[in-house]
Amino acid sequence: MTIYEDHGAIGELVTIKLTAWIFRQGYAVDWDDRTAKIFARRVMLDPTLDVQAIVNSLLDVGYLDRSTYERTGKLTSRGIQ
């Protein structure tokens, strides 16, 4: 299972833009529904796009660290840190 298979090209675009956004914030970013909407607007995506579904897929495949997200609500990964 890949992000492209599940979400198409928009999934890959969200992955790239989200990674860059996390790097600009430091090493992690607080993540909730409101932040997902802000992120979608800032990267000029359709605000109705289910960004959280893509984030969940990134957590499922291990691109983002699920343990940290569940404990702190922050998106990060070992590769980002």
N, C-alpha and C positions, 0 to 999 in steps of 0.2 A: 504494500500500500504506500502510495506517495501522495504528497499534497496535490500534485498535478492531477493524478487519477481521481481524487476526491473532489477537488474544487476548480480544476482547470487552470488556465493561465492567470486568472485573478488570484488564485491561491498562492501561486508563486510570487506574484507582484506584492501581495500582502506580506508574505514571508520576508522578502527583501526590504520592503519599506519599514516593517515592524522592527527588523534587526537594526536597521540604520537608526530608527527612532530611539531604540533602547540604548544604542551606543551614544547618541547625543545626550541622553539623560544621565549617562554615567555607565553603570553596569547592570541596572535593573530599573523597571518602571512599575509603579503601582497600577493595577489593572482591575477595572470593574466595568459595568455597563456604560456608565457615563464616559469613562476613558475610552472605551471602544468607539463610541460615537464621535468623540473629539478626534480620535486618531483617524477615523474614516473621513471626516471633514478636512482635516489638515493635509491628508495625502490625496485629496480630491477624489475620493471614492464615493460611490453612492451611499448616503447615510443609512439607507435601508438594508445594505449588504450585511449579511450575518457574519461580521468579523469574528465574533466569539466562536462560531463553528470552526473557522479556520484555526483560531488559537487553540481550541480543543484538539484539533487534529495534530497541531504542532506539539502539544503536550503528549498526545498518544504515541507519536513516533519518537519522542525523546529529544526533539529539537530544542524544546524549552523544558525547564526542570519542573516537573509536576510537584515534587515534594516542597520546593520553595514556594510555588504558587499556592498550594493548599495551606501551608503554614502562615504565609505572610501576605498573600494577595499580590505578590510581585512577579513579573515576568523576567526571567533571566535564564542563563544556561552556563554550564561549565566553560564552554567555548567563549562565551561573552565575557565571563569574569577573568 
